[in-house]
Structures are given as structure tokens and as C-alpha cells.
Amino acid sequence: MNLNSKLFDDGVEQIPSRNGFGEGLVLAAEENEQVVGLCADLTESTRMQAFAEKFPQRFIEVGVAEQNLATVAAGMALGGKIPFIASYATFSPGRNWEQIRTTICYNDVPVKIIGSHAGVSVGPDGATHQALEDIAMMRVSPNVVVVSPADSIEARKATLAIARLNKPCYLRLSRDKVPVITTNTTPFEIGKAEVFYEGKDATIVATGQMVYRALMAAKELESSKISVRVINCHTIKPIDQETILKAAKETGAIVSAEEHQVTGGLGGAVAEVLSQNYPVPLQIVGIEDRFGESGAPNELMEKFGLTKNAIIKAIMQVLRMKGK
């Protein structure tokens, strides 16, 4: 797998994944003139600014009106446009989920919902601005593709990919800087998880910035002669059952890792795949049924157990359950 050569160095570059979305949106608009952008008064924060400046006739500032953001976009999609709507994930899909459900999902129109500032790594803004339920909200919605990129490069690729899909899509992005672990040549395909690290004793299925922490955990466990596979599951819906089941059969134990509630997110999706096809020991690393709080991003990731060490602890637990 072609990953960043500095991945395991202390100096690995860090960039918010939302930056990659901003770059990808401009590229998507250059590729297809039907691409339009709508924002809810967060143009700079969501990195839609470059698009708005380059394509002012294709950009609409809706204002602080997330319900209108969804319904206007649905109408434009019914008229042949490919709308990208951007806000904080707590507001879209958080505040306007019913409008997304009824006008976008029910009509199965290709609106691209961009949920920025997801997870506790939003930092000082606190619980009201830290979306921890958005994957579950969108995963349960019919017709929607759900994507959670690992870094800014993957976010750029994901933006281009969803622009080409004639489906509603949800793209989950970070506010804080995250390590750049992929390269321009790292494979990316909607619905296809990628094995980023080979292993035979257990598997970590991770998404978003937890992919980096999963890789760090796998690298550290090598010194204890524990071989762990790491899968980047950037597409949570449709989930790549084939890759997950192959890992379950070959390694016999799985840990999932996400910056999201343990209920209804990636872990829930993995559990559904395993329980219905090939049950193996599973542990879910994520937020344990609580709201976020204010603090520095790294401090919050530590407090909420979203760390390399938490993943290692979960690996040791599934290995005990496996009987190794």
C-alpha cells in the first residue's frame, strides 16, 4: 500500500481534512459545470471559500438556515444540478435531518452533504458543536452513501468521487489538523476499504483520523510479536463486506475505531456484517454514550479513549476472547 513515507516519523505533516474537501470541490466544479455550492454562513470554516470566489455564479450563501440549505439543494438537484451543501455536522445533518430525509433521501437526488467539524477533536467549542452521532443518523437514512476520509488527501479524492455519483452522499470532515497518511497514488474507491497494514493475529477496522492511531497501534504491537492488520474503512455505507469478512476469517478477531458514538457508527456496521456472516470477537473503540466537552483536541481525544493505547487495549481483549 502506498502510504506517506514519513507515516511513522514524529514529523508527519498534519492538515485538516476539510482542506482537502475545499480543494476537491474546486476540481469537481472544473470537471462538471453542474456542480454548485451552498453554505450556511460558514463558508471559510468549511473551506468552501475557494469555490465561492472562483465560481460566484454557482454559489449560494443560504445563511443560518440549515433546513433551507437542504431543501433548496434538493430542488436544485431535481433540476439537474449537483449541489454540495456545507455546514458543521452538528447542524447539517444534525439540525436539518428531517429535511435531508424527506427532500433529499426520499427523492434520491444527488445532493452532497458536507458535515465539517465532526468529533470531539473540534475542541473548545464543546458539546453543542461536536457531532458524535452523525454517522448513525446518515447511515440509517435510505439511499445515502456515507464517507469518512482518513486525511486531507483522501478527502479531496472523496469529494471528486461523490461528485460523480448520482446519489445522495454524506462526507464527514475534521476541524483540527490530522496526520497526512496517504499519498496522491494511494488507492481510493467508494465502497472499497483498503488494507493499510498487513497482519494475521487480529484486525483493526478504522475510519477518519482513527486510521492513523490504528496504524500506530499496529506498529507498536509488532515489538510484542503481535501481528495486526489495519483496514481503512473510509466508506461506511455501503460498507465493504468482502474485505471485512476476509479479515475476520484470516485473523479471527476485530477491533473497530471511530471518533463517534459506539452506537450506530462504524462499529455497529462492522458488527452487523460479522454477526450475520462470520461472528468473531469484536471490540468497538469510540465514544461511550456521552456528549463531548470543551478542551484542547488532543486532550479530548485522550480523555474519551480515542488513542493508540485504547486500541492496543482493545486488541489485547479480543485476542483473549479469541483464546490466543
Beta strands, then each sheet from edge to edge (+ up, - down):
strand 1: 14-15
strand 2: 35-39
strand 3: 59-61
strand 4: 82-88
strand 5: 112-116
strand 6: 145-147
strand 7: 169-172
strand 8: 178-179
strand 9: 194-197
strand 10: 202-206
strand 11: 228-232
strand 12: 235-237
strand 13: 254-261
strand 14: 282-287
sheet 1: 1+ 8-
sheet 2: 3+ 2+ 4+ 5+ 7+ 6+ 12-
sheet 3: 9+ 11- 10- 13- 14-
end
